[in-house]
Amino acid sequence: MTARYAKIILVATIVLLIVAFFAFDLHRFLTLEYLKDRQQAFADFYTANRILTIFIYFVTYVVVTALSLPGAAVMTLAGGALLGFWVALITVSFASTIGATLAFLASRFLLRDWVQGKFGDKLKAINEGVEREGSFYLFTLRLVPLFPFFVINLVMGLTPMRALTYYLVSQVGMLPGTAVYVNAGTQLGQIENASGILSPGIIFSFVLLGIFPLIAKRIIDVVKRRKAFSGWDRPKRFDYNVVVIGAGSGGLVSAYIAAAVKAKVALIEKDKMGGDCLNTGCVPSKALIRSAKMLSYARRAGDFGLKTGQFEYDFAQVMERVQGVVEKVEPHDSIERYTGLGVECHTGSAWIKSPWEVEVNGATLTTKNIIIATGAKPFIPPIKGIEQVDYLTSDNLWDIRENPGRLVILGGGPIGSEMTQAMARLGAEVTQVEMLPRIMSREDPEVSDFIQCQFEQEGIRVLTGHAAREVTKENGENVLLCEFEGEMVSVPFDKILIAVGRKPNVTGFGLEKLGVAVSDRGTVAVDPLLRTNFPNIFAVGDVAGPFQFTHTASHMAWYATVNALFGGLKSFKVDYSVIPWATFTDPEVARVGLSEDEAKAAGIPYEVTRYGIDDLDRAIADSEDHGWVKVLTKPGSDKLLGATIVGSHAGDLLAEYVLAMKHGLGLNKILGTIHTYPTMSEANKAAAGEWKKAHAPEKLLAWVEKFHSWRRG
Ligand SMILES: Cc1cc2nc3c(=O)[nH]c(=O)nc-3n(C[C@H](O)[C@H](O)[C@H](O)COP(=O)(O)OP(=O)(O)OC[C@H]3O[C@@H](n4cnc5c(N)ncnc54)[C@H](O)[C@@H]3O)c2cc1C
């Protein structure tokens, strides 16, 4: 018989048995009521035919679990009631494991080749994980039944786990749960009348049934801890409650919170306090954008009724101002300030020696917990010849003091786009090169089009769909060769700024040696409590992702610090449900929640409401009457799914929608709130008004109209 026929016969048998089970309503025999009704009859039969009863019970149990039929839990309780604790425990333990293994084998025989053939690439990581740690995961799933057992049987059958391993781990893993159920069953069997239900024995047994998953989870946590820490010597006492590595947004906030709750905390920074955001990111970029904006106003002098729009400016002076802004903000993140807050600041490179030891400047600090906040660095794509030019990144851009001339900016994301416009306004001849079909591709296409159009109006050359392949020299000048629709396009340049993404800093400070897991995205892998695979080592900010913003780094810092310091008492899962962001181009683009594209892709039903900011009084008065507010709501409801604002001060305007989403407020609430006239914030209220108009109760209004006409006589 070929495997194909065997499969067909097996499927037919399984289907036949399942159909028979439901068609003849056999499930009624597996209900507590039925078993309770027949308790005495079963007991009598058992007394007369012990072996036969156990055999029938065993075979039925195997069939029920092998076919993934409902009723195994009730059968386990009944087993306890009928057979007594030890006989039931042994019988159920073997029957359930054999049944589970048969389901596992059937799933493997019928589906594994097909699933692995179709999704093999995608399952590679899972397969590797199962080969490495499958037994442990199976054990945890058996002990804490997060998923129904039949799902585990069917899914594990598709993985490379050996059948014998599956059998043995299942038997051991299910044993404690089986014992708790069987024990509850023995108590059920003893209920003679209503008052028996309240007997201490039965109450205890059912409390045990309820709290067993919690106890099991605790056991698994302890096992995981032991497993993670095995091979490392735990110090007897610790110098610190927490050592934070990296003094950027994530590290500073972590240290701040720890010190605020009186923990002993050390903060280690190898470079400048404040990290990227202060020194090479948000602060200098926004300072540069501000100066560039002044120049754009000058060029638009006519829009404001002014005759001349001449500003004298010097590139170097603008860059010096940027530096001045950084210096002015510096005290907020300084060693002095943090020392004053109670944080012990160390300047030097940190090295994690063990899960409880961090080395800095030759000294070893022992600590209960470690928070990794080492950030990210500009990603340099493997473009042929790139190393031959003195390329710029967001790290060294701030050091230039001369207009870069013909500047290629590689990257159409937020950083690339912000710098494209700012540098062009400051006099560089900018070509922005993006591989994807549009810039700012995380936003809806209309946003990308609008910003690209704005850039082009300002004289910027935007090359989308252009994949940078090589940097070379032609006639003595630098040239970037890009592939566009199968052809090579040459883009000559004097300077090139690479802004194609940021790579998490996960190497060079001991993670590899320690065995801290890194995700497929190259970030430190963390669970929802922000723990790495070492339960006392946490990671926050750019190094952990998934977002790379200052405000998400500080948001994560709260969770990591509280979980590190108080995790034994109460832990908090990091909440990414309402994450706002803004791109500070002119006009700005700000978003919270879903974009329309994302809602479509996820198949989430939505309604769109738009308000054009060209209609807003304040925007007209400011000659900033462009852009829009676009709100996505649940159909038939004023509850927000997302909001995108394109316009002047969009980043600030967004705050109202962030608040609304965070606290479940709808557009009716925004509409019912007084907004100062004339401000840009009225755009939010106007958008809510648009939504209201579209949802006006037409029928009711028709009656109201009749009422007014009647009153007029
Ligand atoms: C040009 C640009 C503009 C940006 N604009 C914005 C914006 O407008 N809004 C926004 O929200 N975000 C913006 N960002 C992103 C923001 O800067 C980052 O998301 C944020 O800085 C991440 O903080 P972090 O704490 O994770 O890492 P970082 O700020 O990078 O801090 C990590 C720190 O760890 C230190 N470190 C690393 N390894 C070690 C070690 N072994 N020992 C000791 N110290 C170590 C580093 O020196 C660094 O100081 C921008 C970024 C760039 C580049």
PDBQT file of the ligand as one rigid body, heavy atoms in Angstrom, charges set to zero:
ROOT
HETATM    1  C1  LIG A 801      19.246  62.000  13.142  1.00  0.00    +0.000 C 
HETATM    2  C2  LIG A 801      18.303  61.389  14.123  1.00  0.00    +0.000 A 
HETATM    3  C3  LIG A 801      17.137  62.051  14.431  1.00  0.00    +0.000 A 
HETATM    4  C4  LIG A 801      16.258  61.495  15.337  1.00  0.00    +0.000 A 
HETATM    5  N1  LIG A 801      15.112  62.167  15.634  1.00  0.00    +0.000 NA
HETATM    6  C5  LIG A 801      14.236  61.643  16.524  1.00  0.00    +0.000 A 
HETATM    7  C6  LIG A 801      13.072  62.356  16.866  1.00  0.00    +0.000 A 
HETATM    8  O1  LIG A 801      12.807  63.437  16.368  1.00  0.00    +0.000 OA
HETATM    9  N2  LIG A 801      12.241  61.803  17.770  1.00  0.00    +0.000 N 
HETATM   10  C7  LIG A 801      12.498  60.593  18.357  1.00  0.00    +0.000 A 
HETATM   11  O2  LIG A 801      11.713  60.131  19.163  1.00  0.00    +0.000 OA
HETATM   12  N3  LIG A 801      13.610  59.898  18.045  1.00  0.00    +0.000 NA
HETATM   13  C8  LIG A 801      14.484  60.402  17.143  1.00  0.00    +0.000 A 
HETATM   14  N4  LIG A 801      15.636  59.712  16.844  1.00  0.00    +0.000 N 
HETATM   15  C9  LIG A 801      15.851  58.392  17.469  1.00  0.00    +0.000 C 
HETATM   16  C10 LIG A 801      16.389  58.525  18.887  1.00  0.00    +0.000 C 
HETATM   17  O3  LIG A 801      17.556  59.304  18.870  1.00  0.00    +0.000 OA
HETATM   18  C11 LIG A 801      16.666  57.146  19.443  1.00  0.00    +0.000 C 
HETATM   19  O4  LIG A 801      15.533  56.343  19.300  1.00  0.00    +0.000 OA
HETATM   20  C12 LIG A 801      17.046  57.209  20.912  1.00  0.00    +0.000 C 
HETATM   21  O5  LIG A 801      18.199  57.977  21.084  1.00  0.00    +0.000 OA
HETATM   22  C13 LIG A 801      17.286  55.801  21.450  1.00  0.00    +0.000 C 
HETATM   23  O6  LIG A 801      17.730  55.850  22.758  1.00  0.00    +0.000 OA
HETATM   24  P1  LIG A 801      18.554  54.646  23.416  1.00  0.00    +0.000 P 
HETATM   25  O7  LIG A 801      18.670  54.942  24.856  1.00  0.00    +0.000 OA
HETATM   26  O8  LIG A 801      17.974  53.368  23.012  1.00  0.00    +0.000 OA
HETATM   27  O9  LIG A 801      19.958  54.673  22.719  1.00  0.00    +0.000 OA
HETATM   28  P2  LIG A 801      21.062  55.827  22.580  1.00  0.00    +0.000 P 
HETATM   29  O10 LIG A 801      20.495  57.170  22.736  1.00  0.00    +0.000 OA
HETATM   30  O11 LIG A 801      21.768  55.533  21.323  1.00  0.00    +0.000 OA
HETATM   31  O12 LIG A 801      22.025  55.585  23.806  1.00  0.00    +0.000 OA
HETATM   32  C14 LIG A 801      22.852  54.465  23.884  1.00  0.00    +0.000 C 
HETATM   33  C15 LIG A 801      24.073  54.841  24.685  1.00  0.00    +0.000 C 
HETATM   34  O13 LIG A 801      24.746  53.649  25.085  1.00  0.00    +0.000 OA
HETATM   35  C16 LIG A 801      26.138  53.910  25.077  1.00  0.00    +0.000 C 
HETATM   36  N5  LIG A 801      26.843  52.619  25.031  1.00  0.00    +0.000 N 
HETATM   37  C17 LIG A 801      26.800  51.682  24.042  1.00  0.00    +0.000 A 
HETATM   38  N6  LIG A 801      27.558  50.620  24.386  1.00  0.00    +0.000 NA
HETATM   39  C18 LIG A 801      28.076  50.877  25.608  1.00  0.00    +0.000 A 
HETATM   40  C19 LIG A 801      28.928  50.161  26.483  1.00  0.00    +0.000 A 
HETATM   41  N7  LIG A 801      29.404  48.963  26.199  1.00  0.00    +0.000 N 
HETATM   42  N8  LIG A 801      29.257  50.733  27.661  1.00  0.00    +0.000 NA
HETATM   43  C20 LIG A 801      28.775  51.949  27.994  1.00  0.00    +0.000 A 
HETATM   44  N9  LIG A 801      27.975  52.671  27.190  1.00  0.00    +0.000 NA
HETATM   45  C21 LIG A 801      27.619  52.145  26.023  1.00  0.00    +0.000 A 
HETATM   46  C22 LIG A 801      26.311  54.761  23.827  1.00  0.00    +0.000 C 
HETATM   47  O14 LIG A 801      27.528  55.480  23.886  1.00  0.00    +0.000 OA
HETATM   48  C23 LIG A 801      25.077  55.657  23.895  1.00  0.00    +0.000 C 
HETATM   49  O15 LIG A 801      25.343  56.847  24.564  1.00  0.00    +0.000 OA
HETATM   50  C24 LIG A 801      16.550  60.259  15.949  1.00  0.00    +0.000 A 
HETATM   51  C25 LIG A 801      17.733  59.590  15.651  1.00  0.00    +0.000 A 
HETATM   52  C26 LIG A 801      18.608  60.147  14.752  1.00  0.00    +0.000 A 
HETATM   53  C27 LIG A 801      19.881  59.439  14.445  1.00  0.00    +0.000 C 
ENDROOT
TORSDOF 0
